[in-house]
């Protein structure tokens, strides 16, 4: 008997009819009305008030209410020219990965609105909710959380520019119920002594690896919240998300409506580590400017150049990005796997592993950790790395530094860290 374990697909493939049913089953139906299948532009419900507004947020609200195509960047929010005869509206937003040249994502409003409907059902989003976001609208996670909240008529709490203790105070004061956040931001938010915030129902964490230390701290700070760690990118939107059945090391099973396949070097399905390909209704249309050699289309399937595998139950394990994979003594090594091990061992979330040229082995790995080493010595840590990871994957040095260069999205700036490493090691 042939068993296909190479594809992870949601149990109920999502089409427009099913999305409509999802939405109508959600708690938000009474407040925001029925989901219209022909809707092509974002909506900003009258009940969706902004609790900490700025010029960019005010501009975004005006353009959404005008049903315009929209461009969002670090410099602000502006309308996009559109063809009046075409009903589809578009969104342009910037992404730079982990330190590469900035690119501008182009996606139809409807590609996000379909996941608004899914999340409306799963999270029970309604006008009674308060959705909190961290960072500026130039970060796609913040932009998504804001537009989803506006679509469902929820209050929107922006916490950019506040200290963690004041962010927690604002969450408690406004009785926030939904939180969109990165692992680094969540670690900072829950890192100090604070009173529990009991109103929080769901915490959606994306943009990096979530450590057990941060998950435990979040459970202490938000005792009534369900923690959902999701995997995706600006190009793909949601790909997978976790629940209580997700095994350690996995980012979860396919998000509703998504099909994940794993392909080897020749494009055929593989049971081992291969390139992650995604088919879903949430994909972007392409780059409005810039490009990425990692991003490739094959019909209606998209790869952003990340490698991983699926287990027998459809859980996705991400090994790392193909462009970051290096060869050490003729063996393929993923720096991300070393980062995950160090983060778990040290109880931190800000780790960067950089490959440097090595005349004998091709490359050697050097690790940088933000903060002091309080649990072990560098020598003992290197010994542990060699024991657990093997001599090829183990870093040759571990540097503990006060802070690492970070991108606005809360991820390490690998280009800046590499330049520093090349000049100081």
C-alpha angles and dihedrals in degrees: 000000000000115000117197110212097155099089129062112199130170113255092242113039109222122237129163094269092051091045088055091052090047090054096046090051091054125097091244097069096090092052105041105025133236121328110252114222092209094051110128104171137058119264130217109201119215091241092056100102124178112228097193108025133180136178094278093050092047090051092048092052092050093050094047091051088049088053090234132156106255139210118201122188141147088276094057146271123309140166120261121222111250137184108254092215092059115079095199116099122205139212125210118197132164128246131174102177108218101336104321127128112299117261130191117230118215117201137157116251088235092062090067095035090062090060090044085063094048093047091045089062099038096044097033091234116190143144088279090068131091114210117202124203132186125216133013130312088256087077108081094219091057092044092050094048091048095050093044091052091048091049091056095041095247125149114259122221116191114196102182115140098019127117115250093253091053091046089055091047091052092049090053095042094051094040092235114201105180126043129192110194146143122245092251092051091047091051091053092045094052098032100097138050111289141152116259117267103218100180094072113106104171134020115193111198122191141152102063150005116315112217125214089240093059093042090053092048090049091052089053094048096041105030096172098046128105110224113221116187110195134189125215145102139234088265097049105027110202115009105157138354136192136237137173091290095055112117120234113278094023127111089213138253127311118299112244110287095017126116117197122197130180119218132188129223093284094048096256123128115268136193092213133058112318143139116307114235123188133201115186145128091249100068124123122249097233142281118312087197135000125023143228126218088208094061114085137163127214105184106301093342122097134202124189092191100265123139129215147122141245125230126218091275097051097259113150121227113193115211098183145275117310091226091057095048112109135191118238115180090341092308124117111236128187113212088202091067090055090048091053092050093049093045091052094043096047098036093236136118103205106081130137126187116198128193116223127189116269121188094210104040103020094245141014127202125236121188129210121197124189112230136021124309103247103157105048145358123266090246094053091045092053090049090051091049091053091048096048103030102028128244095284097051096039114100117246092220137016116205120197109207133177092246142346126232106262135195120234088255090065097254128122114269097234094184092057092043091050092051090051092047093050091054098042109037 
